Amino acid sequence: FMNNKYGLKAMLESEEGIPLLVRSMVPRVPVMMVDAVKLLSAISILEHPENLNERVLEAMTEEAERRDMERLQ
């Protein structure tokens, strides 16, 4: 759903949008993980009133804590 302006906007406005994308970073499914990382990196550099790179890092940290691992392991 993120292949258009509406989908991207909906994802960014959703409380669970970025965390859901972060949860898609699963090494067992490398193709999906690479796509998730590409989207997260693009989101991190978007000009937006909110600090999106902070939201991405926060979501990554929370997911790493949930999985009991280092954030970028």
Secondary structure as UniProt FT lines:
FT   HELIX           5..13
FT   TURN            15..16
FT   HELIX           17..23
FT   TURN            27..28
FT   HELIX           30..44
FT   HELIX           52..67
FT   TURN            71..72
//
